[in-house]
Amino acid sequence: MYVGMLLMLSFIASPCLAEEKVYRIEVLQVAKIDAFQIAYNGFLDVLRNNGFAPGKNLKINRVILDYNVEGGGFLDKMGILFKIRSEASRIAEAKPDLAITIGTPATKYARDKITGAGIPLVFIAVAIPQAAGCPSLTNGGPGVTGATLYMDMKNALKIVRTAFPNLKTVGMISSEDENGIAHIDEAKKNAPAFGMKVLSKQVSKSDGILPAAKELRAQGVEAYIIPLDTYYGIKNYQNVNDLNGFCRENKIPVLSFVFQHTKGAVLSVGSDFDTVGGLGGQNAVKILKEGRKPESLPILKQEDLKIMVDTERMKALGIEMPMQILQIAKPAQ
């Protein structure tokens, strides 16, 4: 009987027979764009490499909220805000082990409801953490951490100046997107130190880009820089294509502060979405595996900016880029 009892206890306590915990993650983002998908893939890769397998010990519910780009008015903005907060309330009630927000709007407007329910929050693909409600570039605030696309604008403009020694006036067009606005503000503040001036124009997400591009060109713009703004990724990159066509006709370069092959961009400078998604995954792993509190984990960022050049576009525009840029740049695919 004693032996039988031991066998029964061994059977019950056997780790091979114990059920493995299934972790639940809720993911929330606004707008379906390629860059967000790249960041999300980088996030998932890190989780998989650390033993978290979707369908096995990991259950993910991802919600992508559509934004009415054709409307883009006050009621549409209020509508998307309502949807974000409604989803945040649903996540708070669902009580997952972790919540992930992709992009600034989802992070900014969902964070309080989610963290107020005691759910740890990790964000990815946010350009300026402060624009998403964080106290600083490295501090996410109570219940929050993440990985930022933030790049030091001084370093980015230094690369632009090196690549284009004679460039004086650049144009930047953004929507009401917090990331785009922040990029332009930073560029305007730092450009004079590099002998450049930034002229800008804000448009609605439903607006085409050509009227703004033509207005800035008439003011003396010699090149355009694309900021990190969902305005360029929506509608199948129509605004990028239109800007590219306009600049091709006028023989002026398009530059980009988004490290993703942007059609027509001669030079792209920025943080890699895949890398930043992976950094967010690192913080997520520490929360799930080690039980770390989000506020104990600093917001992570890619330390070195990446550079990409489009040599075919360079030839078409008759641009010769300095060898010191070409030696460290990745060729556009």
C-alpha positions in Angstrom: 0.0 0.0 0.0 2.9 2.4 0.9 4.5 1.7 -2.5 1.2 2.3 -4.2 0.8 5.7 -2.5 4.3 6.7 -3.6 3.5 5.7 -7.2 0.3 7.7 -7.1 2.0 10.8 -5.8 4.8 10.5 -8.3 2.1 10.2 -11.1 0.4 13.4 -9.9 3.6 15.4 -9.4 5.3 14.2 -12.7 6.4 17.4 -14.6 5.8 15.5 -17.8 2.2 15.2 -17.1 1.7 18.7 -15.7 -0.1 21.1 -18.1 2.1 23.8 -19.5 0.9 27.4 -18.8 -0.7 29.1 -21.8 0.2 32.8 -21.9 -2.4 35.2 -23.3 -1.4 38.3 -25.1 -3.7 41.0 -26.5 -2.3 43.2 -29.4 -3.8 46.5 -30.5 -2.9 48.7 -33.4 -4.5 51.4 -35.6 -4.2 51.1 -39.4 -2.9 48.1 -41.3 0.5 49.1 -42.8 3.6 47.1 -43.8 5.9 48.8 -41.3 3.7 47.7 -38.3 3.6 44.2 -39.6 7.4 44.1 -39.9 7.7 45.3 -36.3 5.2 42.7 -35.1 7.1 39.9 -36.9 10.3 41.0 -35.2 8.4 40.9 -31.8 7.1 37.4 -32.5 10.5 36.1 -33.6 12.1 37.0 -30.2 9.2 35.4 -28.4 9.6 32.2 -30.4 13.3 32.1 -29.8 12.6 32.3 -26.1 10.2 29.3 -26.0 6.9 31.0 -26.6 5.1 29.3 -29.4 1.7 30.6 -30.7 -0.8 27.7 -30.7 1.2 25.8 -28.1 2.0 27.9 -24.9 1.0 31.3 -26.3 -2.4 32.6 -27.4 -2.5 35.9 -29.2 -5.5 38.0 -30.0 -4.6 40.8 -32.4 -7.0 43.7 -33.2 -6.2 46.1 -36.1 -8.5 49.1 -36.1 -9.3 50.7 -39.5 -9.1 54.4 -39.8 -11.4 56.1 -42.3 -8.8 57.8 -44.4 -11.3 58.9 -46.9 -13.1 60.9 -44.3 -10.4 61.9 -41.9 -12.5 64.7 -40.3 -13.3 65.5 -36.7 -15.9 62.8 -36.4 -13.6 60.2 -37.9 -10.9 61.1 -35.4 -13.4 60.9 -32.5 -14.6 57.6 -33.9 -11.1 56.0 -33.9 -10.5 57.4 -30.4 -13.7 55.8 -29.2 -12.7 52.5 -30.8 -9.3 52.5 -29.2 -10.8 53.2 -25.8 -13.5 50.6 -26.3 -10.8 48.0 -27.2 -8.8 49.0 -24.2 -11.8 48.4 -21.9 -12.3 45.0 -23.5 -8.6 44.1 -22.9 -8.9 45.3 -19.3 -11.8 42.9 -18.8 -10.1 40.1 -20.6 -7.1 40.2 -18.1 -4.4 38.8 -20.4 -0.9 38.2 -19.2 0.4 41.0 -21.4 -0.9 43.7 -23.7 1.0 45.0 -26.8 0.3 48.3 -28.5 1.7 49.0 -31.9 2.1 52.7 -32.9 1.6 55.9 -31.0 -2.3 56.3 -31.1 -3.0 52.8 -29.8 -0.4 53.3 -27.0 -1.4 56.9 -26.0 -5.1 56.3 -25.8 -5.2 52.7 -24.5 -2.5 52.8 -21.8 -4.4 54.2 -18.9 -7.3 51.7 -19.1 -5.0 48.7 -19.6 -2.5 49.5 -16.9 -5.3 50.6 -14.6 -6.5 47.0 -14.7 -3.0 45.8 -13.6 -2.1 44.4 -17.0 1.6 45.0 -18.1 1.9 46.9 -21.3 4.7 46.8 -23.9 4.6 49.1 -26.9 6.5 48.9 -30.2 6.8 51.2 -33.3 6.4 54.4 -31.3 8.7 57.2 -32.6 8.6 59.6 -29.6 7.7 57.9 -26.3 6.7 61.2 -24.7 4.1 61.7 -27.5 2.6 58.4 -26.3 2.3 59.5 -22.7 5.6 58.4 -21.4 7.5 60.5 -18.9 10.8 60.3 -20.9 12.6 58.6 -23.7 13.6 55.8 -21.4 10.8 55.7 -18.8 7.5 54.3 -19.8 5.7 55.2 -16.6 3.7 52.9 -14.3 2.9 49.5 -15.9 4.5 50.4 -19.2 7.7 49.7 -21.2 8.5 49.1 -24.8 10.8 49.8 -27.7 11.0 53.0 -29.6 11.8 54.0 -33.2 13.3 57.2 -31.8 16.3 58.5 -33.6 18.5 61.4 -32.6 17.6 64.0 -35.2 21.0 65.6 -35.0 22.6 62.3 -36.2 20.0 62.0 -38.9 20.6 65.5 -40.2 24.3 65.0 -40.0 23.9 62.1 -42.4 21.8 64.2 -44.7 24.3 67.0 -44.7 27.2 64.5 -45.5 25.2 63.0 -48.3 24.1 66.4 -49.7 26.7 69.0 -48.9 25.0 71.8 -50.8 21.4 71.2 -49.6 19.9 74.3 -48.0 16.1 74.0 -47.9 14.1 70.8 -47.4 10.3 70.2 -47.3 8.5 67.9 -44.9 4.8 67.1 -45.2 2.9 65.3 -42.4 -0.7 64.6 -41.3 -2.0 65.0 -37.8 0.0 61.8 -36.9 1.9 62.4 -33.6 5.0 60.7 -35.0 5.1 62.9 -38.2 4.5 66.1 -36.2 7.3 65.2 -33.8 9.7 64.4 -36.6 9.1 67.8 -38.2 9.4 69.7 -35.0 12.7 68.0 -34.2 14.0 68.6 -37.7 13.1 72.3 -37.6 14.8 72.7 -34.3 18.1 71.0 -35.3 18.4 71.9 -39.0 20.0 75.3 -38.6 23.0 73.8 -36.9 23.7 72.0 -40.2 23.1 75.0 -42.4 19.6 73.8 -43.5 16.1 75.2 -43.2 12.9 73.0 -43.0 9.7 74.2 -44.5 6.6 72.1 -43.6 3.0 71.6 -44.4 0.4 69.6 -42.5 -2.4 67.9 -44.4 -5.4 65.7 -43.5 -5.0 62.0 -43.9 -7.6 62.1 -46.6 -5.7 64.8 -48.6 -3.5 64.1 -51.6 0.1 65.2 -51.3 0.6 67.1 -54.5 -0.9 70.5 -53.5 1.3 70.6 -50.5 4.4 69.5 -52.4 3.8 72.1 -55.1 3.3 74.8 -52.5 6.6 74.0 -50.7 8.4 73.7 -54.0 7.3 77.3 -54.9 8.9 78.4 -51.6 12.3 77.1 -52.7 12.4 73.5 -51.4 15.3 71.6 -52.9 14.4 68.1 -51.5 11.7 66.4 -49.6 12.1 64.3 -46.4 9.4 61.8 -45.6 8.8 61.7 -41.8 7.6 58.7 -39.8 3.9 59.1 -40.5 1.2 56.6 -41.3 -0.1 59.1 -43.9 2.6 57.6 -46.3 1.7 54.0 -45.7 -2.0 54.1 -46.2 -3.9 53.8 -49.5 -1.3 51.4 -50.9 1.4 54.1 -50.7 -0.4 56.4 -53.0 1.0 59.6 -51.4 4.6 58.2 -51.7 4.0 57.3 -55.4 2.6 60.8 -56.1 5.5 62.6 -54.4 8.0 60.4 -56.2 6.4 61.2 -59.5 6.4 65.0 -58.8 10.1 64.9 -57.7 11.1 62.9 -60.7 9.6 65.5 -63.0 11.3 68.3 -61.1 14.7 66.4 -60.8 14.8 66.8 -57.0 15.5 64.1 -54.5 13.2 62.4 -52.0 14.8 61.5 -48.7 13.2 59.4 -45.9 13.4 59.3 -42.1 11.9 55.8 -42.3 14.3 52.9 -42.7 12.1 51.0 -45.2 12.5 51.0 -48.9 10.4 53.9 -49.9 9.8 54.0 -53.6 11.7 57.0 -55.0 13.8 57.8 -51.9 17.4 58.2 -52.7 18.5 58.1 -49.1 16.7 56.5 -46.1 17.8 57.0 -42.5 16.2 55.6 -39.4 15.6 52.7 -37.1 14.7 49.3 -38.4 11.2 48.2 -37.6 12.2 44.5 -37.3 14.9 45.3 -34.9 12.7 47.6 -32.8 10.0 45.0 -32.7 12.5 42.5 -31.5 13.6 44.9 -28.7 10.0 45.1 -27.6 10.0 41.3 -27.6 13.0 41.2 -25.2 11.1 43.3 -22.7 8.0 41.1 -23.1 10.1 38.0 -22.4 11.4 39.5 -19.2 7.9 40.3 -18.0 6.5 36.8 -18.9 9.5 34.7 -17.9 11.0 36.6 -15.0 8.0 38.3 -13.7 9.6 41.7 -14.1 7.5 44.9 -13.6 7.3 46.9 -16.8 8.3 50.1 -15.1 11.5 48.4 -14.0 12.5 47.9 -17.6 13.8 50.8 -19.6 12.4 51.7 -23.0 14.8 50.2 -25.6 15.9 51.8 -28.8 18.2 50.9 -31.7 21.5 52.6 -30.9 22.9 53.1 -34.4 20.9 54.5 -37.2 20.7 52.5 -40.4 21.3 54.0 -43.9 19.9 52.8 -47.2 20.6 54.3 -50.7 18.9 53.7 -54.0 21.7 53.8 -56.6 19.3 53.6 -59.5 17.5 56.7 -58.4 20.8 58.4 -57.8 21.8 57.8 -61.5 18.4 58.9 -62.7 18.8 62.2 -60.9 22.5 62.6 -61.6 23.4 62.5 -58.0 26.9 61.5 -56.8 26.8 60.5 -53.1 30.0 60.7 -51.0 31.9 57.4 -50.6 31.7 57.7 -46.8 27.9 57.3 -47.1 28.0 54.6 -49.8 30.5 52.5 -47.7 28.2 52.2 -44.8 24.8 52.2 -46.5 22.6 49.2 -47.4 21.5 49.1 -51.1 17.8 49.4 -51.6 16.2 46.2 -52.8 
